[in-house]
């Protein structure tokens, strides 16, 4: 039992070093198993118990003490032998474990307001789970704290389940899922990377919607941990308080409390499951322990639904340049070009439907419906995809005519509308039974048109272009405006879960407009869907923002978000140069737009060869296991080269470099974290072998010359021997 008074001593000097080495003797053998409980998961109510959840890479020990409550007493990276919370060095003032306000009561995991009901261990896919169940001594409230670990990953993923065991509703706010203090070293050695884990900031920081991944580390030793929040979109808030203590960093992963405040009521007998939070440990520059390896591997294999297992398809979309003017004859011509190029999914964007919110086909543009289009697509070995708006629908639709009460209302009590390419549309509230109707409509489209992919779009909780968020209606499932915010996100997750239950094979794309912010993507979106149409980069002419800005979006997010979940529109396949369009597309989930009819037969065949090569590479090589931005990646510039490497743990993979307008003749690529070995390089652009290079070469830098005929070079990397 830990004396809370003694543990909460001076704010400074508790852990002088902060990076205590965990020798093999300090961890008993059971610590390297998935989960261990001293009480074998059957703790007596109110007892003093401890458990360790972990694997060969990470271990997190949690303890329940009748006076001190539930807290993490140890957090260690077993590979790098670094303790982020050392045994006997717990700062109880930083060890809340979780916190929230419940009907006026301040509740924390630490403290004496909860008693222990018990704990249990369960197997999950590729890992184990520990659940610690607590009961509040005053409120009719049970809280289950769930910790998951996954084989081969230095990560602990945590969420809460709060159950109302009484009859009266409980009201929650200020919900902090992960409240913990960690040690990475002295304050003046602590660093913080924000904005998806790429932008340096001060270590006393509030992360908002774009801070989906934060990296806290010791700038001298490189030891650190990543914070991956699955709280959705604008509801996200992360607190990093590196100035609270000389050698400890207080971390809080919360739902927002002010700009988009989280509130939630739970009726008697019901429960609420929070979003999950992952802590991923790493050490910069230390082989596979470096975050360029650890984070992509974890996010792709654990946080993505299934794209990583099969690889993303090549998707073509009609939005640019055709927009809502797309029609039957144009589509037939595009299908022919797309099939030659090696496209897997042919997607018709806005314009195929008669009205937003109705699956009736626009018979003016498609006189025979979509039957002949579907047949033509499948005859060419492709699958059909469609754009479908979720909550922005026309007032003539059955949903609005039959249930106008489902509409979101603004502060004045008027139906909310949003401006779309199809005119003003009403925004329905996803915190109503509309979520079931929307799911049923999408399921109908999947079945009627044999869809492989659905692009789900337009305003729901928040308009990406400035209209007010949330719903002020009374009589919806939300009790007030603040409750509507997260419950609309919950409605989206409910909708996609219902679709997946009927059609688990379909790929659902939740666009940035649906999620409510320009260019947004986060782990919360990936918990609800497969893909995110992340942006609409202008690419209508050769000097448009185009692939350069697409790579800006990619590089900024790749540190903490799996790149194969990103659909970055609108790269035109036919614009010069096609080499740059192709090479940019293989950095994320491959997506091409444009008027394919303008491609020459030779260009179509070029795409066919290159997409075929990439599909074979992706099928045999787990290039999702890393992502290395190269050159002027932090802000791609026309005056310098940029690029990326996507490699498997074997070292096999692909490197792409872009000359831009720099007039460089070669790019010198440094990859000091290449696995030990020798690697043969082959140019995908010219087909020529470029030689064999070893680790010392990659550390010094390998000069990759740009072909005379191309401003881009794409290299296949293959281990030799």
N, C-alpha and C positions, 0 to 999 in steps of 0.2 A: 504494500500500500504506500502511495506517495503522499507525503504531507504537502497539501496545496500551499500552505503558508510558507514553508521552507522553499518550495519550488518557485514561488513567485518572488524572487529576491530582486536585487539590483537590476535595472534595465540594461546595464552594461556588464560585460565580463563573465557572463554565465558560461559561454562556450568560447574560450579565448582563441582557439585555432579555427573551429568551425568546420574543418574537414578531417575529422578523426578517422583513421584507417581502421576498417573492420578486418581484423586478422581472422584466419580460418578458425582459430580457437574460440572466438567470441560468438560465432553462430553455430549452434548445435546442428546435427545433420538434418533434423526435421525442418529446419528453416529453408532448405532448398527444395522441399516438396511444395505442392501448390498451396495447401492450407493446413494449419495445425491449430488445435485448441487444447489447452491444458485440461479443460473440463470436458473434452470430447463432445462439445456442442450441446451440453445439457446443464448449463449453469443454473444454480438455484436462484430464485428470485432475490434480488438485492445483494448477491454475492460479489466477491472480488474475483474477477476472471480476466484472462488475457488470451489473445489469439494472434497468430501470425499468418498473413496472407502473402503469398509470394511464389517465385519460381527460381530458376537458376540465375536470373538477371536482376531481380528486385525483391525486396522484402519490406512489408509494412506491418509492424506490430501495433495492435490496439489493445487497450486495457479499459475495463470498467471497474471503477472503485466507488463504493457507496457514497463517499463524500466528494471525491474529485470528478465523478461522472465518467463519461466515455472520452477517451483522448488517444491520440497516436503517440506512442512512447518511443517508436523507432521507425525511421525510414531510410533504407540503405540501398545503394546500387551495388549489387554483389559482384558485378563484373569489374567495375573500376575500383571497388573497395572504398567507397566514399559514403560516410554517414551524413545525411541531411538533417536528421534528428538522431542524436546519439543516445545510447542507453544511459539513463540516470541524469540526462541533461535537458529534460523537457521543460520548456517555458510555459507554465500553466496559464499565464496571462495571454498567451498566443495560441493556446491549444483548445479552442472551443469545439472543434470538430465539425459542428454545424450550428446555425443559429437562425431564429426567426421570431417575429411577433405573432402571437396567436390569441385573438380575442382580448387584446390588452395585456397579455402576459408575455414577458421576455423569456424566451426559451433557448437554452444552449445545450450542446451535448455534454460539455463539462459542467460541473456543479452538481448539486444534490436534488434537483427537481425531478429527475427521472430515476426509476428503478429498472433493474435488468430482468427481462422476462426469459431471455435465453438466446442461444445462437445456434446456427446450423450451417453445415457445409453442403454444397451441391455442385454437381458437375455441370458445366456449360460447354458450349461448342469450343473445342480447343483450349480449355482452361478450367478454372475452378472459381467458385463464388463463396464468399463468407457473408452471412446476414446476421447482424446483431440487432435484436429487437428490444426496444425500450418502452416503458409506460410512464406517462406523466403522473405525478402524485396528486395533482389537483384537477387538471383538465381531463376530459374524456378523450384522450389522445394517445395513440400508439405511434411510435416512429421506428421504422426499420431502416438501418443503415447498411447498404449493400456495397461490398467491395469485390470487384472482379479482376482477375489476372488471366493473361492469355499466354499460351506456350510460346516461348521464344521472344517475348517482348518485355522490355524494361518499363512497364506501365502498370499503374493501378487505376482502374476506372470505377468511379463511385457515384451512387445516386441515393436518394431518400424516398421512402414511401411513407406517407403520413395518413393514418386512418382515424376517422372520427368514430369512436366507440360508443358515443352517446346518442341522444335524440335531437339535440339542438345543434344548429349549424355552427361551425368554427370558422373564423375569418383569419387569413394569413397574409402577412406582408413582410418586407425586409428579409427575404429568404436567402440565406447563405448556405450553399450546398457543401462547400469545402472551406473550412476555417482552420488554418494551420500556420504554424511558424516554422520556418526552415532555416538552416545555416548553410551558407555558401562561402562564408569568410567575412572579413572586416568590411565595413560599409564602403571604404574607399577602394575596395577590390571588386565590389558588386556591380554587375552590369545588367541592363534590361533591354531586350529587343521587343518591340511592339508591332502593331499593324501586320498581323499574320506572322510575326517573328522575324522581321527584316529591318525595322527602323529603330535606331538607338534612341532611348529616352532616359530621363531622370528616373531614379529608382523609387521615387514616391509618386505614384501614378494611378490614375483611374482609366481602365480600359473600357471602351464602349463597343458599338456594334461591329466595327471592323477589326477589333482585337480578338479574333477567334483563336489565336495562338500567341502566347507570350513566353519568352525565354529568359529565365533568370539564371545568371551564372557568375562564377568567379572569373574575372577577367585575366587573372594570372595563371590559375591552374586549369581553367576550362571546364571544371565540374559545374553542372547545372541541371535544371529541370525545366521542362516545357509544361505549360498549363493550357490544356485544350478544353474549351468550354463548348458544350452542346446546347446551352441556352440559346433559343432561336433569335436571330436578327436583332431588332432594337431592344429586346428584353434583356440583352446581355450586359453585364457589368462585372469587371474584375478589378479588385483592389490589390495593389502591390505597395506595401509600406516598408521600404528599405531604410527609412530614417527613424524608425521606432526604436531600434536597438543597435548597439555597436556591431553585433555580429549575427543578428537574426533578421529575417525578412518575413513580415506578416503577409499572408496571402488569403484573400477572400474571393471566392467565385460565386457570384450572386446573380439573382434576377435584379433588374434595375429598381431603384428606389425613388427616382426623382423625374427625369425627363420622360420616361415611359414606365411609370411606376407599376410594379407587380402587386396585384391583390388577388386573392383566391378564396372563395368560400367552399367549404366541404360539408355537405349535409350529413346527418346521422347515418352511420353505417357505410358511408362512402369513403374512398381513399383517393389520394393524389400522388402520382409518381412524378418526381422532379426530373429535369434533364440530368444528364450525366456529365461528369468532369473527369478528365484524365490527367494524371501527373506522370510525365515520361522523363526518366533520368537520362543523362548523357554526359559525355566529356568531349569538348571541342578538340579536334585534331587527333583523336585516339581511335583510329581504325573504324570498325563497324559501330563503335560506341559514339561516334560523331553524329550530331543531329541530322546531317545530310543523309545519313543512312537510317538512323533509328526512327525518325519521325515519318518519312514517306512510307517506310515499311509498315509501321504500326497503323497509320491512318488509312492506308490502302487495304490492308488485310483485315483490320478489325472494324473501322468506322464506316467503310463503304459496304453497301448491301451485297453486291455480287459482281460488279464490273471488273474488279481486279482479277477474279478467278477466270473470266473468259476473255478479258480484254475488251476495250470499247469498240463498237462498230464504226465504220466510216459513214458519216451522215451528210447528206446533201439537203439543203433547205432553200425554198423558193423565195424567201422574204425579199432579199435584194438580188436583182433590181426590180422585181416584178410587183412586190407589195400586194395590195388587194386586187391588182389587175390580172392576176394569174388566171389562166383558163385552160380548157381541155386540150386545144391544139398545141399550145405552148408546152404543156406538161408532157404530152406524147413525144415531142421533139427532145425535151430535156431528158426523158427516161432513156432514150437511145444513147445519148452522150454519157449519162451517169453510169450506165451499165458497162460501157466500154472502159471507163475510168477505174472501175473496181469499187464503186459505192455499194454499201450494204443496205442502207436505209434511205429511201427517197421520201422526203417530207414536204408536204404541201402546207404552207403557212396560212396566215389570215387570207380569207377570200374564198375558201372552198365552201363555207357554210352560208346559209341564208341569213341567219341572225345569230348574234352572240348569245350563247345559252341554249341553243337548239341544234340538234344534229341533222336537221334537214339540209340537204345539199343545195347550193346556189345553182339553180338550173339555167340561169342566164349564162353563167360562165362554164358550167358543166352540164350541157343539155341532157345527157344520158345518165347523169349521176356519176358516182365514182366507181361503178362496177367495172367498166372497161379500163379505167386507170389502174385499179387493183390488179386486174388480170394482166395488163401490160407490165406492171412492176414485177409481179411474181414470175411472169414468163421469162424475165431477164435475170432471175436469180436474186432479186432484191426483195425487201419488205417495205411496206408502206408505213409512214409516220404522218401524224396530223397535229396541227396547232389547235388547241382548244382553250378558250377562256374559262376560268373557273367561276369567279364571283362577279365579274363585270358583265352583266347580261342586259338584253333588250327588254323594254317594258311590254312587248307583245308576246313574250315567251310564256309558256304554261306556268313555269315557276313563279313568275312575278304576278301574272293574272290571278292565279289561285292562292298565292301566299304573299301578298304585298307586305305583310307584317314581318317577313323574314329580312326585309331590306335594312341595311345599316342606316342609322339616322345621325345627322350632324347635331351640333350643340343646340341649334334652334328647333330641333325636332323634325327637320325636313329630310326626305330620303337623300342619301349621299349619292352623288354622281361622279363619274370620272370621264375625262376626255380621252377618246380612243380614235384610232384610224377609221373606225366605223361610226364615229359620232359619239354623242354623250350617252353613257350607259349607267344604269343604276348599279350600285355596289351592294351585293347581298352579304349578310353577316354569317360568317362561318361558325359562330357560336349559337346557331339555331339548327333546326332540322334540315335546313338547306344543305348542310354538309352531306347528308344521306342522299339527297336528290342530286347533288353535284357528282357524287361517287357513282350513282346509278347511271347518270348521263354519260360519264366517261367509260364505264363498263360497257354500255350499249354501243358506243363508238368503237371500242376495241373489238367487240364481237362482230359488229356489222361490217367493219372495214378491215378486219383481220390485221390489226395494228401491232407492230413490234415496238413502237416508240410513240410517246405522247408528249408534246410540248405544252405544259400547263402554264398559263400566262395571265397577266394583268393584275390590277390592284386587288388586295385583300385587306390586310391590317393597316397598311401604310402606303401612300402613293409615292413612288420614287421621284416624282416631279413636283412635289410640294403641297399636295392636298392633305388636310388634317387627318390624323390617325384615329383608329378605333371606332366604336359605335356607342351612341348615347341613348339608344332605344331602351325602353322598359318592357319587361315581359320576355326578353331573350334569356338564354341560359346564364348570361353574365349579370351580376347584381348591379354593376355600375360601369362607367366608362373605363376605369382603371382595370377592372376585371376582364373587360372585353379584349384588351390588348393581347394578353397571353392566351386567352381562350380561343381567339381567332387562329393563332398559330396551332393550338391544340386541335382545332377543327380541321386544319389542313392535314395534320398527321393522322387524324381519325379517317379522313377521306382517303388518303393514300393507302392506309392499312386495309381499308375495306376493298379497294381496288386490287391490292396485292393478294388478298385472301382468295379472290376469284381468279386473278390472272398474275401469278407470281413471276411469270416469264417476261412480262412487259417492262420496258424501260420508261420510267417516269422522270421527266425533266421539270424541275421547279425553278422557274426563271427568276432573275433578280427582281423583276417587277412584282412577281407574286410574293417574294420574300420581303419586298418593301424598301429597297435601297439600291442606288446605282452600284453595279459591279460587286454586290455583296455575295459572299459564299461563306458558309460556316459548317461546323460539324452537326449543328442542329438541323440544317437543311438535309445533310446526308443521312440523318436518322429517319427522315421522312421520305426521301426520294433517292434516285440513282444519280442524277445529273443536274447541273445548273447552267442554263443559258445565261452566262455571267455578264455579258455586255453586248452592245451593238456598236462596235467600232466602225467608223465611216471608212469604206473602202470602195468607193464608186469610181475612182480614177487613179492613175498611177501615183500621183503625189498626195493621195489621201493619207489619213493617219495609219490606216491599214495594218499590215503585219507587225510593224515596229511597235505600235501601241498595244497590239494584242500581246506581244511578248512582255511589254511593261506590266500588264495585268497578270500574266503568267508568273513572271519572276517574283513579283511582290507577294504572291500567295502560296507559292510552291513550298515554302519552308514548313508550313503547318497544315496545308490542305492537299489531299491527293490530286495530282494534276489530271488524272483520267476521269475526274468528276466534273471538270471544267469544259463547258462548250463555249468557246469564245467567238461570237459572231462579230463582224460579217466578212470574213476573208473571202474575196472573190477568186475563184479558181482560174478565171480566164485572163486576169490582169497580169501584166509583166511585173516581176518575173514569176512564172509558174513554179520555179525552183524555190523561191522564197515562200510562196503560199504553202507548198507542200511541206517544207522544212519547219515552218512555224506550226502547222497543223499537228505534226507528230510530237510536239512538246506537250500536248494536252489530249483531250478527247477529240479525235479528228473530225472537224466540221468545215465544210466548204459551201459557199453560196456562189452567186454570179450567174451569168448567162452562158451556160455550158455549150450552147449552140455555136458560140463564137470560137470555141477551141478547134484548131485544125485536127485533122485525123492523126497527124504525128503527135500533137500535144495530148490528145486523148490516149494514144498508145503509151506515151511517156508516163502519164498518170497511172495507167494500168500496170506497167512494170514496177513503178515505185510503190504504189499501194500494195501490190502483191508481195513485194519484198518486205515491206513493213509488217504486214499481217503474219508472214512466216516468222519474222524475228520476234514479234510480240507473243506468238503462240508458243515458242520454245524458250524464251528468255524473259525472266521477271524484271523487266526494266522499271517496274513500279517500286522497286526496292530502294531507289535513291533518286535524288534530283540535285544536280550541281549547276547553278548558274555560272556563266563564264564571261570574261571580258567586261564590258561596261554594262553589266546586268542591272545594277541598282537603279539606273535611269538610262535605258538604251538611247543612244545618241546617233544622229547621222554621221557624226565626225569620228566615230570609233566603232570597232567591231564588238559584237556581243554573241552569246551563244549559250548552249546548255549541254549537259551530259546526262543521259539516263542509263544507268548501269544496274545489272543484277549483282548479287553477292559473288557470283563467279567472275565478275569483271567484264563479262560479255554485255554488249549493249550498243548504244548509238550516241554519237556526238554530232551536233549541228552548230555551225558557226556562220555568222552573217556579216558581210563586209560593210553593208549600208553604203554611205557615200564617203567613206573614209579614204579610199584609194589605197588601202592596205593590200599588200600582195600576199600576206600570210597572217594567220592568227596563231600566237604562241599559247598553247593550252597547257595549263598546269593542273594536275590532278594528283596531289600528294596522298590522297586517301584511296587510290586504286589498290585493290587486293594484290597481295604478293604474286608476281608472275610476269610472264612475257605475253605481249598482245600484238596480234597482227591487225593492221589497219587497211581497210579497203574503201575506196571512194565510191559511194552510191551514185554520185553524179556522173563520174567518168568511167566507173567500172575498173579503175586501175588499183593494183596493190601499192601501198605506200610504205611498207616496211614493217619491221617488228621492233617493239619498244618495251623496255622494262621499267621497273619502278623508279630507278634513278633518273631515267629520261622524263618520266611524268613529273617528278619533283622539280627538275630544272625547267621543264617546259618543252613540249613537242610542237614544232612549227608545222602547222597545217596550211599548205598553200591553197589559195582560192583558184579554182579553174579559170582559164581565160574566158570561157564562155558563160560563166555563172558568178553572180555575187554571193553565192552560198556554197558551202561544202557540207555534205552529210557523210559521216564516216561510220561504217560498221566496225565494231571492236570485237575481236574474237580471241579468247585465250588460246595460247599455243602450248601443246603438251598436256 
